[in-house]
Amino acid sequence: MRQSLLSILKGSFLIGDDAPKHWRFFIYLAVLGAIMISAAHEAESKVYEVARLSEQVKALKNEYVGLRSSLQKAQLESNITNKVAEMGLFPPQTPAVHIVVKTNSSKSTTSLE
């Protein structure tokens, strides 16, 4: 046991008669390790990208909520009345008159407001 441990630490198994077999295995391990490192790096970059996109989605949702509330405020009748009053337009004092049109051919009544 002690002798095999010393031979591993000294590296004598790399220069012995069956050294090509060992070298092929070490090259295989090195390539496998490089592939694992590359895969881990790709996975980590995907995690960062997902986090960045999640932050963008949160920011866009906040912007959407803000714009939607400002649009709702702008669509209020009182705001529209104030804006058109600056242009000289005022709401009518009397309600609208309903016009009823009767046609003889279709026997239906159409109401326009």
C-alpha positions as CSV (number, residue, x, y, z in Angstrom):
1,M,0.0,0.0,0.0
2,R,2.8,2.4,1.0
3,Q,4.8,1.5,-2.1
4,S,1.9,2.2,-4.5
5,L,1.1,5.5,-2.8
6,L,4.7,6.6,-3.2
7,S,4.7,5.5,-6.8
8,I,1.6,7.6,-7.4
9,L,3.1,10.6,-5.7
10,K,6.4,10.3,-7.6
11,G,4.5,9.9,-10.9
12,S,6.4,6.7,-11.8
13,F,3.2,5.2,-13.3
14,L,3.4,7.9,-16.0
15,I,6.8,6.8,-17.3
16,G,6.5,3.0,-16.9
17,D,5.8,0.4,-19.6
18,D,2.0,0.9,-19.5
19,A,2.3,4.7,-19.5
20,P,0.3,5.3,-22.8
21,K,-2.7,3.6,-21.3
22,H,-2.5,6.0,-18.3
23,W,-1.9,9.0,-20.5
24,R,-5.0,8.3,-22.5
25,F,-7.1,8.1,-19.4
26,F,-5.7,11.4,-18.1
27,I,-6.4,13.1,-21.4
28,Y,-9.9,11.7,-21.2
29,L,-10.3,13.1,-17.7
30,A,-8.9,16.5,-18.8
31,V,-11.3,16.7,-21.7
32,L,-14.2,15.6,-19.5
33,G,-13.3,18.2,-16.9
34,A,-13.1,21.0,-19.6
35,I,-16.6,20.0,-20.8
36,M,-18.0,20.1,-17.3
37,I,-16.5,23.5,-16.7
38,S,-17.9,24.8,-19.9
39,A,-21.4,23.4,-19.1
40,A,-21.3,25.0,-15.7
41,H,-20.3,28.3,-17.2
42,E,-23.1,28.2,-19.7
43,A,-25.6,27.3,-17.0
44,E,-24.4,30.2,-14.8
45,S,-24.7,32.6,-17.7
46,K,-28.2,31.5,-18.3
47,V,-29.1,32.0,-14.7
48,Y,-27.7,35.6,-14.9
49,E,-29.7,36.2,-18.1
50,V,-32.9,35.0,-16.5
51,A,-32.4,37.2,-13.5
52,R,-31.7,40.2,-15.8
53,L,-34.8,39.6,-17.8
54,S,-36.9,39.2,-14.7
55,E,-35.8,42.6,-13.5
56,Q,-36.7,44.0,-16.9
57,V,-40.1,42.4,-16.7
58,K,-40.7,44.0,-13.3
59,A,-39.6,47.4,-14.5
60,L,-41.9,47.1,-17.6
61,K,-44.8,46.0,-15.4
62,N,-44.3,49.0,-13.1
63,E,-44.1,51.3,-16.1
64,Y,-47.3,49.8,-17.5
65,V,-49.2,50.3,-14.3
66,G,-48.1,53.9,-14.1
67,L,-49.0,54.6,-17.7
68,R,-52.4,52.9,-17.3
69,S,-53.3,54.9,-14.3
70,S,-52.3,58.2,-16.0
71,L,-54.3,57.2,-19.0
72,Q,-57.3,56.5,-16.8
73,K,-57.0,59.9,-15.2
74,A,-56.6,61.6,-18.6
75,Q,-59.8,59.8,-19.8
76,L,-62.0,61.2,-17.0
77,E,-64.8,63.4,-18.3
78,S,-63.8,66.2,-15.9
79,N,-60.3,66.3,-17.4
80,I,-61.6,66.2,-20.9
81,T,-64.1,69.0,-20.2
82,N,-61.3,71.2,-18.7
83,K,-59.0,70.7,-21.7
84,V,-61.7,71.4,-24.3
85,A,-62.9,74.5,-22.3
86,E,-59.4,76.0,-22.9
87,M,-60.2,75.7,-26.7
88,G,-63.6,77.4,-26.2
89,L,-65.8,74.3,-26.2
90,F,-68.3,73.9,-23.3
91,P,-70.7,71.1,-22.5
92,P,-74.3,71.8,-23.7
93,Q,-76.8,73.1,-21.1
94,T,-79.7,71.2,-22.5
95,P,-79.7,67.4,-23.1
96,A,-79.4,65.9,-26.5
97,V,-82.6,65.5,-28.6
98,H,-83.4,62.0,-29.8
99,I,-84.3,61.7,-33.5
100,V,-86.5,58.9,-34.5
101,V,-86.6,57.9,-38.2
102,K,-89.4,55.6,-39.4
103,T,-89.1,53.8,-42.6
104,N,-92.0,52.3,-44.4
105,S,-90.2,49.5,-46.2
106,S,-88.6,47.8,-43.2
107,K,-91.1,48.7,-40.5
108,S,-88.4,49.2,-38.0
109,T,-87.5,52.2,-35.9
110,T,-84.0,53.6,-35.8
111,S,-82.9,55.9,-33.0
112,L,-80.0,58.3,-33.4
113,E,-78.5,60.1,-30.4
